[in-house]
Amino acid sequence: MHQSIRALVCAAAMLAPALAAAQAYPSKPVRIVVPFPAGGPADLFGRALAQGMAGPLGQPVIIENRAGVGGVLGVENVAKAPPDGYLLALNSGSAVAIVPFSMEKMPYDVKKDLALITTVVKVPEVLAVHPSLPVNTLAELIAYAKANPGKVNFGSAGGGTITHLAGELLKAEAGVNIVHVPYKGAAPAVQDLLGGQVQMGVFDVPVLLPHIRSGKLKALALTSANRSTALPDVPTTAELGYPKVNSDNWYGLVAPAGTPPDVLARIHASATAALKSPEVIEQYAKVSGIAIPSTPAEYAAFIDSEQAKWGPVVKAIGFKQTQ
């Protein structure tokens, strides 16, 4: 009996520090890894989220930019971090829904190594063409591509990115032969689109918006379920008969697997409070971002649906991602 009591006392003593740590969370600043360079839309989304979370958490939330391999390196860093809630990642869609199908050896398992907290933001993408292409609608583009197989090129921010697979999705759904031209980032791809070196591309609305408004590019369709307030007259691919051609760019928030449930609950509450705040919603709207807070279960189901969409596309084109 005495031994049993002693064992219980010892067990309680061992658990006490862990319980105290969870209850005290956070007792120091929290860091969020943004796996893309500073100054881009992902960085803005991360910083607005961090600022919005700081109040509810009662601690500063600091952004760290760690770019590489389409957002994979930053997520890998967090997947391998101590599961204490002090290092999180703003993951890209490609890092959890595309790269697992295109990289031979993934540095992390999305379902085993990450604790999913919430979806954060989605960014509509727009299909635009250079004015030299004699088309003004998506139907005309598809008809032109069918009449001129292999003669229409589309630029992307790189192989395996949403901007690449969006073109491949259109190619498959519309049955057209268009040629992919990968670039090292959206900026050089858009530069060549403006110069006419490539004839079309599918990019984030904020990236192309100034050029569409100036008449340097023609917007044919939003590859999204809903129209954009920034481009209210541009129809969606769903409206035009291609509902499967949906390539919203998006980001979510993750922590290392094994993070205590109480800590995850605190992070989730602060993140969703931030995403529902007028300040964060306004910041996101400035670059056509739409805040999309969710439960962890909803986030898991969303990733499953994204993997179900992009996995077959990656397999069909035989794309392989390298480190």
C-alpha positions as CSV (number, residue, x, y, z in Angstrom):
1,M,0.0,0.0,0.0
2,H,2.8,2.4,1.0
3,Q,4.6,1.6,-2.2
4,S,1.5,2.4,-4.3
5,I,1.0,5.7,-2.5
6,R,4.7,6.5,-3.0
7,A,4.4,5.6,-6.7
8,L,1.4,7.9,-7.1
9,V,3.2,10.8,-5.3
10,C,6.2,10.3,-7.6
11,A,4.0,10.2,-10.7
12,A,2.2,13.4,-9.6
13,A,5.6,15.1,-8.9
14,M,6.8,14.2,-12.4
15,L,3.6,15.5,-14.1
16,A,3.5,18.7,-12.1
17,P,6.1,20.6,-14.1
18,A,4.5,19.6,-17.4
19,L,1.0,20.7,-16.2
20,A,2.4,23.9,-14.8
21,A,4.1,24.6,-18.1
22,A,0.9,24.0,-20.1
23,Q,-1.1,26.2,-17.7
24,A,1.5,28.9,-17.8
25,Y,1.6,29.0,-21.6
26,P,2.8,31.3,-23.1
27,S,5.4,32.5,-20.7
28,K,7.7,33.9,-23.5
29,P,7.3,35.2,-27.1
30,V,5.8,32.8,-29.7
31,R,7.5,32.6,-33.1
32,I,5.7,31.9,-36.4
33,V,7.8,30.7,-39.3
34,V,6.8,32.2,-42.7
35,P,8.4,29.9,-45.3
36,F,8.7,32.6,-47.9
37,P,10.8,35.8,-48.3
38,A,9.9,39.0,-46.5
39,G,7.7,41.5,-48.3
40,G,5.5,39.1,-50.2
41,P,1.8,38.3,-49.6
42,A,2.6,35.3,-47.4
43,D,4.8,37.6,-45.2
44,L,2.0,40.1,-44.9
45,F,-0.5,37.4,-44.0
46,G,1.8,36.0,-41.3
47,R,2.6,39.4,-39.8
48,A,-1.1,40.5,-39.6
49,L,-1.9,37.1,-38.0
50,A,1.0,37.5,-35.5
51,Q,-0.1,41.0,-34.6
52,G,-3.7,39.8,-34.1
53,M,-2.6,36.9,-31.9
54,A,-0.4,38.8,-29.6
55,G,-3.2,40.4,-27.6
56,P,-5.1,37.2,-26.9
57,L,-1.9,35.3,-26.0
58,G,-0.5,38.1,-23.8
59,Q,2.9,37.7,-25.4
60,P,4.7,39.1,-28.5
61,V,4.4,36.9,-31.6
62,I,7.5,37.2,-33.8
63,I,7.8,36.3,-37.5
64,E,10.8,34.4,-38.9
65,N,11.2,34.1,-42.6
66,R,12.7,30.8,-43.7
67,A,12.2,30.3,-47.5
68,G,13.0,27.3,-49.6
69,V,11.5,24.4,-51.6
70,G,8.1,25.9,-52.1
71,G,7.5,26.4,-48.4
72,V,8.7,23.0,-47.3
73,L,11.9,24.0,-45.4
74,G,10.0,26.3,-43.0
75,V,7.4,23.6,-42.3
76,E,10.1,21.0,-41.8
77,N,11.8,23.2,-39.3
78,V,8.6,23.4,-37.2
79,A,7.8,19.7,-37.6
80,K,11.1,18.9,-36.0
81,A,10.9,21.6,-33.2
82,P,10.1,20.9,-29.6
83,P,6.3,20.4,-29.2
84,D,5.9,23.3,-26.7
85,G,3.8,25.7,-28.7
86,Y,6.6,28.3,-29.1
87,L,7.4,27.7,-32.7
88,L,4.5,27.5,-35.3
89,A,4.4,27.7,-39.1
90,L,2.3,29.5,-41.6
91,N,2.2,26.6,-44.1
92,S,1.5,27.0,-47.8
93,G,-1.0,24.7,-49.6
94,S,1.8,23.2,-51.7
95,A,3.8,22.2,-48.6
96,V,1.0,19.9,-47.3
97,A,-1.1,19.1,-50.4
98,I,1.3,19.0,-53.4
99,V,4.8,18.3,-52.4
100,P,3.9,15.0,-50.6
101,F,3.1,13.6,-54.0
102,S,6.1,15.1,-55.9
103,M,9.0,14.7,-53.5
104,E,10.6,11.3,-53.4
105,K,11.6,11.6,-49.7
106,M,9.5,14.0,-47.7
107,P,11.3,15.5,-44.7
108,Y,8.0,15.3,-42.6
109,D,4.7,13.4,-42.6
110,V,1.8,15.9,-42.8
111,K,-0.5,13.7,-40.7
112,K,2.0,12.4,-38.2
113,D,4.5,15.2,-37.6
114,L,2.2,18.2,-37.6
115,A,-0.6,19.4,-35.4
116,L,-3.1,21.2,-37.6
117,I,-4.5,24.4,-35.9
118,T,-6.6,26.3,-38.4
119,T,-6.8,27.4,-42.0
120,V,-5.7,31.0,-42.2
121,V,-6.4,32.7,-45.5
122,K,-7.2,32.0,-49.2
123,V,-6.1,34.1,-52.1
124,P,-8.1,33.9,-55.4
125,E,-6.1,33.3,-58.6
126,V,-6.8,34.8,-61.9
127,L,-6.1,33.5,-65.4
128,A,-4.7,36.3,-67.6
129,V,-3.3,36.5,-71.1
130,H,-1.1,38.8,-73.0
131,P,-3.0,41.2,-75.3
132,S,-1.3,39.8,-78.3
133,L,-3.3,36.6,-77.9
134,P,-6.4,37.0,-80.0
135,V,-8.9,35.9,-77.3
136,N,-11.2,37.8,-74.8
137,T,-12.9,34.9,-73.0
138,L,-12.0,31.6,-71.5
139,A,-14.0,29.8,-74.2
140,E,-12.1,31.7,-76.9
141,L,-8.8,30.8,-75.3
142,I,-9.7,27.1,-75.2
143,A,-10.8,27.2,-78.8
144,Y,-7.6,28.9,-79.9
145,A,-5.5,26.4,-77.9
146,K,-7.3,23.5,-79.6
147,A,-6.8,25.1,-83.0
148,N,-3.1,25.7,-82.2
149,P,-1.8,22.8,-80.1
150,G,1.5,23.4,-78.4
151,K,1.7,27.0,-79.4
152,V,0.3,28.6,-76.2
153,N,2.8,28.8,-73.4
154,F,1.9,29.5,-69.7
155,G,4.4,30.7,-67.2
156,S,4.5,29.7,-63.5
157,A,6.4,30.6,-60.3
158,G,8.1,27.2,-60.6
159,G,7.4,23.5,-61.0
160,G,5.0,22.0,-58.4
161,T,3.6,25.4,-57.4
162,I,-0.1,26.2,-57.4
163,T,0.6,28.4,-60.4
164,H,2.0,25.5,-62.3
165,L,-0.6,22.9,-61.4
166,A,-3.4,25.4,-62.1
167,G,-2.3,25.4,-65.7
168,E,-2.1,21.6,-65.7
169,L,-5.6,21.4,-64.2
170,L,-7.0,23.6,-67.0
171,K,-5.0,21.6,-69.6
172,A,-6.6,18.4,-68.3
173,E,-10.2,19.6,-67.8
174,A,-10.4,21.5,-71.1
175,G,-8.4,19.0,-73.2
176,V,-5.9,21.4,-74.6
177,N,-2.2,21.2,-75.3
178,I,-0.6,24.2,-73.6
179,V,3.1,24.3,-72.7
180,H,4.5,24.9,-69.2
181,V,7.4,27.4,-68.8
182,P,8.6,27.3,-65.2
183,Y,10.3,30.3,-63.6
184,K,12.1,30.9,-60.3
185,G,9.3,32.8,-58.6
186,A,6.2,34.7,-59.7
187,A,8.0,38.0,-60.4
188,P,10.1,36.8,-63.4
189,A,7.2,34.8,-64.7
190,V,4.9,37.9,-64.6
191,Q,7.6,40.0,-66.2
192,D,7.8,37.6,-69.2
193,L,4.0,37.5,-69.4
194,L,4.0,41.3,-69.6
195,G,6.7,41.1,-72.3
196,G,4.8,38.5,-74.3
197,Q,7.5,35.8,-74.0
198,V,4.7,33.6,-72.5
199,Q,1.1,34.1,-73.5
200,M,-0.8,33.2,-70.3
201,G,-0.5,32.5,-66.6
202,V,-2.5,31.8,-63.5
203,F,-1.3,33.9,-60.5
204,D,-2.6,35.4,-57.3
205,V,-5.0,38.3,-57.9
206,P,-2.8,40.9,-56.1
207,V,0.2,40.0,-58.3
208,L,-1.6,40.6,-61.5
209,L,-4.2,43.2,-60.5
210,P,-2.2,46.4,-61.4
211,H,-1.4,45.0,-64.8
212,I,-5.0,44.0,-65.5
213,R,-6.2,47.4,-64.4
214,S,-3.7,49.2,-66.7
215,G,-4.7,47.1,-69.7
216,K,-1.3,45.4,-70.0
217,L,-3.0,42.0,-69.4
218,K,-6.4,40.6,-70.1
219,A,-8.2,38.8,-67.2
220,L,-10.3,35.9,-68.5
221,A,-11.4,34.0,-65.4
222,L,-10.9,33.5,-61.7
223,T,-9.9,30.0,-60.8
224,S,-12.0,30.2,-57.7
225,A,-15.5,29.3,-56.5
226,N,-16.4,33.0,-56.0
227,R,-15.8,36.2,-57.8
228,S,-13.3,38.7,-56.4
229,T,-14.3,42.1,-55.1
230,A,-11.1,43.4,-56.7
231,L,-12.2,42.1,-60.2
232,P,-16.1,42.0,-59.9
233,D,-16.6,41.7,-63.6
234,V,-14.4,38.7,-64.2
235,P,-16.3,35.4,-64.1
236,T,-15.1,32.3,-62.3
237,T,-14.1,29.0,-64.0
238,A,-17.1,27.4,-62.2
239,E,-19.5,29.9,-63.9
240,L,-17.8,29.1,-67.2
241,G,-18.4,25.4,-67.0
242,Y,-15.1,24.3,-65.4
243,P,-15.8,23.9,-61.6
244,K,-12.9,21.5,-61.1
245,V,-10.4,24.2,-62.3
246,N,-10.2,25.7,-58.8
247,S,-6.7,26.8,-57.6
248,D,-7.1,29.2,-54.8
249,N,-3.8,29.7,-53.1
250,W,-4.1,29.3,-49.3
251,Y,-2.2,29.1,-46.0
252,G,-2.8,27.4,-42.7
253,L,-1.3,27.4,-39.2
254,V,0.5,24.3,-37.8
255,A,2.5,23.3,-34.8
256,P,4.7,20.3,-34.0
257,A,2.8,17.0,-33.4
258,G,2.7,16.2,-29.7
259,T,2.1,19.8,-28.6
260,P,-0.1,19.6,-25.4
261,P,-3.8,19.8,-26.2
262,D,-4.3,22.8,-23.8
263,V,-1.5,24.7,-25.6
264,L,-3.0,23.9,-29.0
265,A,-6.4,25.1,-27.7
266,R,-4.9,28.4,-26.6
267,I,-3.1,28.9,-29.9
268,H,-6.3,28.0,-31.8
269,A,-8.4,30.4,-29.8
270,S,-5.9,33.3,-30.3
271,A,-5.5,32.6,-34.0
272,T,-9.3,32.4,-34.8
273,A,-9.9,35.5,-32.7
274,A,-7.3,37.3,-34.8
275,L,-8.7,36.0,-38.1
276,K,-12.2,37.2,-37.1
277,S,-11.0,40.7,-36.1
278,P,-11.8,43.7,-38.3
279,E,-8.1,44.7,-38.3
280,V,-6.8,41.4,-39.8
281,I,-9.7,41.1,-42.2
282,E,-8.9,44.5,-43.5
283,Q,-5.2,43.8,-43.8
284,Y,-5.9,40.6,-45.8
285,A,-8.4,42.4,-48.0
286,K,-5.7,44.9,-49.1
287,V,-4.1,42.0,-51.1
288,S,-7.3,40.2,-51.9
289,G,-6.9,37.7,-49.1
290,I,-9.9,36.2,-47.4
291,A,-9.6,35.1,-43.8
292,I,-10.9,31.5,-43.3
293,P,-10.6,30.4,-39.6
294,S,-11.6,26.8,-39.0
295,T,-11.5,24.0,-36.4
296,P,-8.5,21.6,-36.5
297,A,-10.9,18.9,-37.8
298,E,-12.2,21.1,-40.6
299,Y,-8.6,21.9,-41.5
300,A,-7.7,18.2,-41.6
301,A,-10.7,17.5,-43.9
302,F,-9.7,20.5,-46.1
303,I,-6.2,19.1,-46.5
304,D,-7.6,15.7,-47.4
305,S,-9.7,17.4,-50.2
306,E,-6.7,19.3,-51.5
307,Q,-4.6,16.2,-51.6
308,A,-7.4,14.3,-53.4
309,K,-7.4,17.1,-56.0
310,W,-3.7,17.7,-56.5
311,G,-2.3,14.2,-56.1
312,P,-3.8,12.8,-59.4
313,V,-2.6,16.0,-61.2
314,V,1.0,15.6,-60.0
315,K,0.9,11.9,-60.9
316,A,-0.6,12.5,-64.3
317,I,2.1,14.9,-65.3
318,G,4.9,12.9,-63.7
319,F,6.2,15.9,-61.8
320,K,9.1,15.3,-59.3
321,Q,10.3,17.9,-56.8
322,T,13.9,18.1,-55.8
323,Q,15.4,19.6,-52.7
